[in-house]
Amino acid sequence: MPRGRLIFPFIVELEQLDTEAMSHDPDGDGDKTSGYDSVFREPISVTEDSDDIVGKAYRVDRCTRVRCQIEDQEFEAIRQVLGGTSPDSAITLVFHFKDLEAANLVDDNGRATVRVNDRLAKIYDRNEQLIETIRNPPGLFVTSATSAGFGLGKHRNLLIVKFGEREQGIQSPGR
């Protein structure tokens, strides 16, 4: 049964948090035993020296390339903040479930494994020529992922994923 197709597809590289790889000791002989806090379900911060108050988030990602359609986008629109200006970016990507399945991004229950906090890293054209690398920080992270396209046969066809940047807070000295 035909499931439809994307219009003007691109290829994107997604970076998904790899909690299994993060379960290893992130600071060698330090006091940390895992890079992932299972209680708060987030990466831990690792300090590089005793003067470092905030630390750097320990994050290990799994990269996956998948076809999608790029919808409305706003890259680095300038927003005024107390300390000057800050770029503000957002983008919506539409994935077809057959492409997600081919990229191993659908679980055994048929749900997409694209989750909040997955990061958009790169955008390629159909010939896999790099178009853009997304700066991180601030990065573009999944803020919502919604199934759509019900009614075209007996399957849902699309996953609509919205990406937005994270607000930048206080950074450790020297970052």
C-alpha positions in Angstrom: 0.0 0.0 0.0 1.5 3.4 -1.0 2.3 5.6 2.0 3.0 8.9 0.3 6.3 10.7 0.2 8.0 13.9 1.2 8.1 17.0 -1.0 11.6 18.5 -1.6 13.4 16.2 0.9 16.7 17.1 2.6 18.8 14.9 4.9 19.5 16.0 8.5 21.8 14.6 11.1 20.3 14.2 14.5 22.2 13.7 17.7 20.4 11.7 20.3 21.4 11.3 23.9 23.1 7.9 24.3 22.4 7.0 27.9 24.0 3.6 27.6 27.3 5.2 26.5 27.0 7.8 29.3 26.8 5.1 32.0 30.6 5.0 32.0 32.8 6.9 34.4 33.1 10.5 33.0 35.9 11.9 35.2 38.4 9.1 35.6 39.6 9.0 39.2 37.0 11.6 40.4 33.9 11.0 42.4 31.5 10.4 39.5 30.7 6.9 38.5 28.2 7.6 35.6 27.7 10.5 33.2 23.9 10.2 33.4 21.8 11.1 36.4 19.1 8.4 36.4 17.0 10.3 39.0 16.8 13.6 37.1 17.2 11.8 33.8 19.8 14.2 32.4 23.5 14.5 31.8 25.6 15.4 34.8 28.0 18.4 34.9 31.7 17.6 35.2 34.1 20.2 36.5 37.6 20.5 35.0 39.3 22.1 38.0 38.5 23.3 41.6 37.9 26.9 40.4 35.2 25.7 38.0 31.8 26.3 39.7 29.3 25.3 37.0 31.2 22.6 35.0 30.5 21.3 31.5 27.6 19.0 30.7 28.9 15.5 30.0 26.9 14.3 27.0 27.5 11.4 24.6 25.4 11.4 21.4 24.4 8.9 18.8 24.4 10.4 15.3 21.8 9.4 12.7 21.1 10.8 9.3 17.5 10.7 8.0 15.4 12.3 5.2 13.0 15.0 6.0 11.1 18.1 4.7 12.1 21.5 6.1 9.2 23.7 6.9 9.1 27.3 8.3 12.3 28.4 9.7 13.8 31.4 11.6 17.6 31.4 11.9 19.3 33.8 14.2 16.6 36.5 14.3 18.0 39.1 16.7 16.3 39.4 20.1 17.2 42.2 22.5 18.2 41.1 26.0 19.6 43.0 29.0 23.2 42.3 28.0 22.8 43.1 24.3 21.3 41.0 21.6 20.9 37.3 21.3 20.1 35.2 18.2 16.7 33.4 18.3 16.2 30.3 16.0 13.5 27.8 15.4 12.8 25.2 12.7 10.1 22.5 11.9 11.0 19.3 10.2 8.6 16.8 8.8 9.7 13.1 8.7 8.0 10.3 6.9 7.7 7.1 9.0 9.2 5.0 6.3 12.4 7.1 6.4 12.4 6.9 10.3 12.0 3.1 10.0 14.9 2.9 7.6 17.0 4.9 10.0 16.1 2.7 13.0 14.2 5.6 14.6 11.0 3.6 15.3 10.7 1.3 18.3 9.1 -2.2 18.4 5.7 -0.5 19.3 5.8 1.7 16.2 6.6 4.9 18.1 9.2 7.3 16.8 12.3 7.4 19.0 12.9 11.1 18.2 12.6 12.7 21.6 12.6 16.1 23.3 16.3 17.2 23.7 17.6 15.4 20.6 19.7 17.9 18.7 19.7 19.0 15.1 23.4 18.9 14.1 23.6 19.3 10.3 21.5 19.8 7.2 22.4 18.2 3.9 20.9 18.3 0.4 19.6 15.2 -1.3 23.1 14.4 -2.7 24.5 14.5 0.9 26.4 17.8 0.3 26.6 19.7 3.6 24.4 22.8 3.5 24.7 24.0 7.2 26.1 23.0 10.5 24.0 24.2 13.4 26.0 26.1 16.0 26.1 24.6 19.5 25.6 26.4 21.8 22.9 27.5 21.5 22.0 24.5 19.4 18.6 23.5 18.0 16.9 20.9 20.2 13.6 19.0 19.8 10.8 20.8 21.7 8.0 18.6 20.4 7.4 15.6 18.2 3.8 14.8 17.0 2.5 12.0 14.8 0.4 13.3 11.9 -0.9 12.2 8.5 -3.7 9.9 9.8 -6.3 9.1 7.2 -4.1 8.3 4.3 -4.6 4.5 4.4 -4.3 2.6 7.6 -1.1 4.1 8.8 0.0 7.4 10.1 2.6 8.8 7.7 4.3 11.8 9.2 6.2 12.9 12.3 6.3 16.7 12.8 9.2 17.8 14.9 9.8 21.3 16.2 13.3 22.4 17.2 14.2 25.5 19.2 17.4 26.8 20.8 18.1 26.7 24.4 18.4 29.8 26.5 22.0 30.5 27.4 22.7 31.0 31.1 25.8 31.7 33.1 28.9 30.0 31.8 32.0 28.9 33.7 35.0 31.3 33.4 37.0 30.7 30.2 34.1 29.2 28.2 
